[in-house]
Every structure is written in C-alpha cells, then in structure tokens.
Amino acid sequence: WQRSRAEFANYKKRIEREQEESRARVVADVMQDFVAILDDLERALQDRPTEGEAGLWASGIDLIQRKLTSVLDAEGVRPIIPAEAEAFDPNVHEAVSHEDSPDHTAGQIIGVIHQGYRIGERVIRPALVRVAKYSDPGGPSGTTSAGSSTSPRRPAGRSRRCRSPAAGSAPSLLTAS
C-alpha cells in the first residue's frame, strides 16, 4: 500500500507539472500576439504629432501602449535588447542579413531591427538583427596562391544553427557566408 501511495503522489506531481507547462505554452502563444500589437503601437508613436487633436489622439495611443507594456510585464514578458557588437546567439537572435562591416568582427551584431521577447528562459520571439559576415581576405575565391583557404569560415560541411525569417520561429540550417 505504501508503494501505491508513492505512485499516486508521483502521478499527482507529474500531472501538476504537465498542467503548468501547458499553461506556460498557452500564455507564451497569447503573449506573442500581444507583442506584435505592442510593436505596431511603438511604430505608430515614432512619428507622433504633438499639436492639436492629432496630438491628443497620439497621447491616448501612448497610454494604450504603456498599459499593454504593463500587462506584458505583469505576465513576465521581458524584452531581449541586443547591444551593437554583441556576439550573435541563434538562441535569442534571428539574423535578417549578413553584411560587410569594417567596424565589427565576423558574427557580431551590427544593428537591431526589432527587439525580441522572452518569458523566463523561453524565447517567444527572437530579436531581429543584422550580423557582420565572415570576410574573405583571400579575394573572391577565398584561397591564397598555394590554394589553401584563408577564410575564417567554418570548414566545409559545418553549419551554424540559425532562425530563418521566412519560417517564423522554426530553425533552419544556414551556412556562414
């Protein structure tokens, strides 16, 4: 009878854990929709009018944006705001473009297009960033006169895990270019 009591206690704990995980998934899905609305409000307020009725209307939109921010904050949603020259992390960043940059080393963030969001450790939307690409100092072919590669790229066949903008949050394999 002690074994059956222990099994029942473990069963209850497992069910509670599964319910909590399910709740967290639902909250993250709903918050992802609210984050998109928050982005739209922030874009609308970037060039807000300050005078007349339009200024009053913009002040009302600003209040709505602050209220939505406080709701997201109460649910544990935190922004992911990458710094320029921070190393690209495919777990929290989504590379929108790879660009040449004389001021950055390969794999560093050049600029942020959209900030990302997370709840706890779970990323509900990665930050959209521009990343410095791996330069090719050996010329267009990437080889020296002896034929050895001088490119700082990964060896052939190796790839970096990266999120594809077209696939939403589904990861895909992209090679460094």
DRENVEX-333252 format. One record per residue (C-alpha): residue in three letters; chain; x, y negated, z negated. Coordinates in nm, 3 decimals. Layout:
# DRENVEX-333252
+------+------+---------+---------+---------+
! code ! unit !      xx !      yy !      zz !
+------+------+---------+---------+---------+
!  ALA !    A !       X !       Y !       Z !
...
+------+------+---------+---------+---------+
//
This chain:
# DRENVEX-333252
+------+------+---------+---------+---------+
! code ! unit !      xx !      yy !      zz !
+------+------+---------+---------+---------+
!  TRP !    A !   0.000 !   0.000 !   0.000 !
!  GLN !    A !   0.293 !  -0.238 !  -0.055 !
!  ARG !    A !   0.409 !  -0.178 !   0.300 !
!  SER !    A !   0.066 !  -0.265 !   0.441 !
!  ARG !    A !   0.058 !  -0.584 !   0.228 !
!  ALA !    A !   0.403 !  -0.682 !   0.362 !
!  GLU !    A !   0.293 !  -0.610 !   0.720 !
!  PHE !    A !  -0.017 !  -0.823 !   0.670 !
!  ALA !    A !   0.191 !  -1.109 !   0.524 !
!  ASN !    A !   0.427 !  -1.090 !   0.825 !
!  TYR !    A !   0.128 !  -1.083 !   1.059 !
!  LYS !    A !  -0.014 !  -1.399 !   0.898 !
!  LYS !    A !   0.322 !  -1.577 !   0.927 !
!  ARG !    A !   0.356 !  -1.477 !   1.293 !
!  ILE !    A !   0.004 !  -1.596 !   1.376 !
!  GLU !    A !   0.065 !  -1.929 !   1.197 !
!  ARG !    A !   0.394 !  -1.975 !   1.383 !
!  GLU !    A !   0.229 !  -1.896 !   1.719 !
!  GLN !    A !  -0.055 !  -2.139 !   1.646 !
!  GLU !    A !   0.194 !  -2.413 !   1.557 !
!  GLU !    A !   0.391 !  -2.350 !   1.878 !
!  SER !    A !   0.069 !  -2.359 !   2.079 !
!  ARG !    A !  -0.033 !  -2.686 !   1.915 !
!  ALA !    A !   0.309 !  -2.835 !   1.988 !
!  ARG !    A !   0.279 !  -2.738 !   2.358 !
!  VAL !    A !  -0.066 !  -2.895 !   2.386 !
!  VAL !    A !   0.049 !  -3.215 !   2.213 !
!  ALA !    A !   0.354 !  -3.236 !   2.441 !
!  ASP !    A !   0.137 !  -3.191 !   2.751 !
!  VAL !    A !  -0.106 !  -3.463 !   2.640 !
!  MET !    A !   0.174 !  -3.698 !   2.536 !
!  GLN !    A !   0.337 !  -3.653 !   2.876 !
!  ASP !    A !   0.024 !  -3.805 !   3.032 !
!  PHE !    A !   0.030 !  -4.094 !   2.784 !
!  VAL !    A !   0.397 !  -4.158 !   2.857 !
!  ALA !    A !   0.311 !  -4.208 !   3.226 !
!  ILE !    A !   0.046 !  -4.463 !   3.125 !
!  LEU !    A !   0.298 !  -4.640 !   2.899 !
!  ASP !    A !   0.541 !  -4.667 !   3.192 !
!  ASP !    A !   0.269 !  -4.824 !   3.407 !
!  LEU !    A !   0.187 !  -5.078 !   3.135 !
!  GLU !    A !   0.555 !  -5.167 !   3.094 !
!  ARG !    A !   0.590 !  -5.219 !   3.470 !
!  ALA !    A !   0.278 !  -5.438 !   3.471 !
!  LEU !    A !   0.422 !  -5.651 !   3.191 !
!  GLN !    A !   0.764 !  -5.704 !   3.354 !
!  ASP !    A !   0.638 !  -5.995 !   3.565 !
!  ARG !    A !   0.360 !  -6.109 !   3.335 !
!  PRO !    A !   0.206 !  -6.451 !   3.384 !
!  THR !    A !   0.231 !  -6.687 !   3.087 !
!  GLU !    A !  -0.022 !  -6.958 !   3.169 !
!  GLY !    A !  -0.400 !  -6.982 !   3.193 !
!  GLU !    A !  -0.645 !  -6.695 !   3.195 !
!  ALA !    A !  -0.387 !  -6.465 !   3.352 !
!  GLY !    A !  -0.159 !  -6.529 !   3.052 !
!  LEU !    A !  -0.439 !  -6.437 !   2.812 !
!  TRP !    A !  -0.511 !  -6.123 !   3.011 !
!  ALA !    A !  -0.142 !  -6.030 !   3.004 !
!  SER !    A !  -0.137 !  -6.081 !   2.626 !
!  GLY !    A !  -0.424 !  -5.833 !   2.598 !
!  ILE !    A !  -0.234 !  -5.581 !   2.812 !
!  ASP !    A !   0.069 !  -5.635 !   2.587 !
!  LEU !    A !  -0.144 !  -5.549 !   2.280 !
!  ILE !    A !  -0.267 !  -5.231 !   2.450 !
!  GLN !    A !   0.092 !  -5.135 !   2.534 !
!  ARG !    A !   0.204 !  -5.189 !   2.171 !
!  LYS !    A !  -0.092 !  -4.985 !   2.043 !
!  LEU !    A !  -0.010 !  -4.699 !   2.279 !
!  THR !    A !   0.354 !  -4.714 !   2.169 !
!  SER !    A !   0.250 !  -4.687 !   1.804 !
!  VAL !    A !   0.024 !  -4.387 !   1.883 !
!  LEU !    A !   0.312 !  -4.213 !   2.061 !
!  ASP !    A !   0.543 !  -4.296 !   1.771 !
!  ALA !    A !   0.293 !  -4.151 !   1.521 !
!  GLU !    A !   0.288 !  -3.827 !   1.724 !
!  GLY !    A !   0.668 !  -3.804 !   1.707 !
!  VAL !    A !   0.741 !  -3.912 !   2.064 !
!  ARG !    A !   1.086 !  -4.070 !   2.082 !
!  PRO !    A !   1.247 !  -4.235 !   2.386 !
!  ILE !    A !   1.559 !  -4.097 !   2.549 !
!  ILE !    A !   1.755 !  -4.406 !   2.648 !
!  PRO !    A !   2.085 !  -4.307 !   2.809 !
!  ALA !    A !   2.370 !  -4.554 !   2.796 !
!  GLU !    A !   2.570 !  -4.652 !   3.101 !
!  ALA !    A !   2.889 !  -4.446 !   3.132 !
!  GLU !    A !   2.739 !  -4.171 !   2.914 !
!  ALA !    A !   2.803 !  -3.820 !   3.042 !
!  PHE !    A !   2.522 !  -3.668 !   3.247 !
!  ASP !    A !   2.338 !  -3.399 !   3.047 !
!  PRO !    A !   2.094 !  -3.193 !   3.256 !
!  ASN !    A !   1.901 !  -3.103 !   2.940 !
!  VAL !    A !   1.780 !  -3.462 !   2.892 !
!  HIS !    A !   1.862 !  -3.636 !   3.223 !
!  GLU !    A !   1.735 !  -3.593 !   3.576 !
!  ALA !    A !   1.976 !  -3.710 !   3.846 !
!  VAL !    A !   1.788 !  -3.908 !   4.108 !
!  SER !    A !   2.101 !  -3.991 !   4.307 !
!  HIS !    A !   2.474 !  -3.930 !   4.313 !
!  GLU !    A !   2.665 !  -4.242 !   4.416 !
!  ASP !    A !   3.022 !  -4.358 !   4.452 !
!  SER !    A !   3.125 !  -4.588 !   4.169 !
!  PRO !    A !   3.474 !  -4.729 !   4.118 !
!  ASP !    A !   3.386 !  -4.820 !   3.758 !
!  HIS !    A !   3.276 !  -4.473 !   3.650 !
!  THR !    A !   3.427 !  -4.128 !   3.643 !
!  ALA !    A !   3.251 !  -3.835 !   3.804 !
!  GLY !    A !   2.947 !  -3.717 !   3.612 !
!  GLN !    A !   2.892 !  -4.045 !   3.424 !
!  ILE !    A !   2.560 !  -4.226 !   3.430 !
!  ILE !    A !   2.570 !  -4.537 !   3.650 !
!  GLY !    A !   2.220 !  -4.662 !   3.573 !
!  VAL !    A !   1.884 !  -4.568 !   3.426 !
!  ILE !    A !   1.574 !  -4.574 !   3.644 !
!  HIS !    A !   1.323 !  -4.454 !   3.380 !
!  GLN !    A !   1.381 !  -4.368 !   3.019 !
!  GLY !    A !   1.286 !  -4.018 !   2.909 !
!  TYR !    A !   1.086 !  -3.899 !   2.610 !
!  ARG !    A !   1.104 !  -3.614 !   2.362 !
!  ILE !    A !   0.908 !  -3.475 !   2.071 !
!  GLY !    A !   1.156 !  -3.339 !   1.819 !
!  GLU !    A !   1.406 !  -3.143 !   2.026 !
!  ARG !    A !   1.161 !  -3.074 !   2.309 !
!  VAL !    A !   1.204 !  -3.298 !   2.614 !
!  ILE !    A !   0.864 !  -3.392 !   2.754 !
!  ARG !    A !   1.014 !  -3.598 !   3.034 !
!  PRO !    A !   1.384 !  -3.630 !   3.120 !
!  ALA !    A !   1.539 !  -3.972 !   3.175 !
!  LEU !    A !   1.577 !  -4.054 !   3.546 !
!  VAL !    A !   1.935 !  -4.165 !   3.609 !
!  ARG !    A !   2.185 !  -4.248 !   3.882 !
!  VAL !    A !   2.508 !  -4.050 !   3.844 !
!  ALA !    A !   2.862 !  -4.115 !   3.969 !
!  LYS !    A !   2.953 !  -3.846 !   4.216 !
!  TYR !    A !   3.270 !  -3.647 !   4.237 !
!  SER !    A !   3.507 !  -3.841 !   4.457 !
!  ASP !    A !   3.713 !  -3.675 !   4.724 !
!  PRO !    A !   4.063 !  -3.834 !   4.718 !
!  GLY !    A !   4.198 !  -3.598 !   4.988 !
!  GLY !    A !   3.991 !  -3.757 !   5.261 !
!  PRO !    A !   3.677 !  -3.638 !   5.432 !
!  SER !    A !   3.778 !  -3.272 !   5.431 !
!  GLY !    A !   3.893 !  -3.271 !   5.068 !
!  THR !    A !   4.219 !  -3.096 !   5.148 !
!  THR !    A !   4.582 !  -3.201 !   5.146 !
!  SER !    A !   4.822 !  -3.132 !   5.430 !
!  ALA !    A !   4.907 !  -2.797 !   5.266 !
!  GLY !    A !   4.540 !  -2.703 !   5.278 !
!  SER !    A !   4.478 !  -2.691 !   4.903 !
!  SER !    A !   4.177 !  -2.871 !   4.769 !
!  THR !    A !   4.232 !  -3.195 !   4.577 !
!  SER !    A !   3.868 !  -3.245 !   4.496 !
!  PRO !    A !   3.769 !  -3.248 !   4.127 !
!  ARG !    A !   3.460 !  -3.050 !   4.222 !
!  ARG !    A !   3.375 !  -2.716 !   4.075 !
!  PRO !    A !   3.514 !  -2.410 !   4.252 !
!  ALA !    A !   3.308 !  -2.273 !   4.540 !
!  GLY !    A !   3.009 !  -2.077 !   4.425 !
!  ARG !    A !   2.984 !  -2.259 !   4.093 !
!  SER !    A !   2.692 !  -2.495 !   4.049 !
!  ARG !    A !   2.555 !  -2.734 !   3.795 !
!  ARG !    A !   2.208 !  -2.690 !   3.649 !
!  CYS !    A !   2.008 !  -3.000 !   3.733 !
!  ARG !    A !   1.644 !  -3.101 !   3.745 !
!  SER !    A !   1.502 !  -3.163 !   4.089 !
!  PRO !    A !   1.284 !  -3.477 !   4.117 !
!  ALA !    A !   1.056 !  -3.307 !   4.369 !
!  ALA !    A !   0.985 !  -3.011 !   4.143 !
!  GLY !    A !   0.881 !  -3.211 !   3.836 !
!  SER !    A !   1.031 !  -3.053 !   3.531 !
!  ALA !    A !   1.127 !  -2.723 !   3.694 !
!  PRO !    A !   1.506 !  -2.687 !   3.702 !
!  SER !    A !   1.685 !  -2.605 !   4.024 !
!  LEU !    A !   2.045 !  -2.542 !   4.119 !
!  LEU !    A !   2.231 !  -2.824 !   4.288 !
!  THR !    A !   2.597 !  -2.819 !   4.374 !
!  ALA !    A !   2.810 !  -3.120 !   4.292 !
!  SER !    A !   2.853 !  -3.342 !   4.595 !
+------+------+---------+---------+---------+
//
